[in-house]
Amino acid sequence: MQRQKKQNGFGLVEIILGGAILSFILFSLSSFLVLAQRVHDRTDHVVRANYLMLEAIDAARILRDNSWSASIGTLAVGTPYYFVWDSSSWVPTTTPTLIDGTYDRTITFGNVLRDVNDNIATAGILDTGTRSVSVHVAWKDLQGTSSRQFDTYITDLFDN
């Protein structure tokens, strides 16, 4: 009868190797989860900013629909406005207002010029029934300040 050789330390090597593999897996998983959380937070801010921009455009349309001459027509060109809800309607103000304590949203109206073919142009005749609209939403995040901007036009559709 032959005796088997004793293999001292083999169990310890397996434990160390298994621990290293488990540590690597846990480290990789935690790195992935941290990255996924950052992507989620960034996406969440971008989605909220997009909705806030759409809300500002809708607010401008509501003001236009109520009375172009009493609302949109009276706003200074090039001045950033903050739209606030006063429980019954949208009110433009120049007082800085943060939304949810995070988002800085401004809406700026500009003049629109038309060429001889009635196309929007950089030079030409002033169109008093159309304004350019620029909505800007900014917020602070881990990388600093992020922002989104949307530009469009609004017209005195109802001639009011």
C-alpha positions, 0 to 999 in steps of 0.5 A: 500500500502506497501512501498519498503525499500530503499537499499542505497549503493547497486549501489556502491557495484556493481560498486566496484565489477564490477571494481575489476572484470574488473581490474582482467581481464585487469591485466590477459590479460596484463600479458598474452601479456607480456609473449607472447611477451617474448616467441615470442622474444625468438623463433625469436632469436632461429629461426634466430640462426638456420638459421645462423647455416645452412648458415654457413654449406652452406658456408663451403660446398661452400668453399669445392666445390670450392677447398678443398685444397685452402680453408678448407684444409688451415684453422687451426684446433680448431680456431674459424672462422667468415664467411663474405660475400664479395659480391661474395663469403664467406671468413673465417676470425678470426676477430670477426664479429657480424651479424645484430649487435646481433649474434656472429657466429663462425665455428670451424673445427677439425680433424677426426680420423678413426679406422681400420674399417674406422669408425669415432673414438676418436683414430686412423688414421688421415683422411685428407679428412674429417673435423668435423665442429662445428657452434656456434651462441650466442646472448644476451637476457633478461636472459643473453647470449643464444646460439645454436650449431650444429656439423657435418662433411664435406668431400673432396667430389670432391677430389680437 
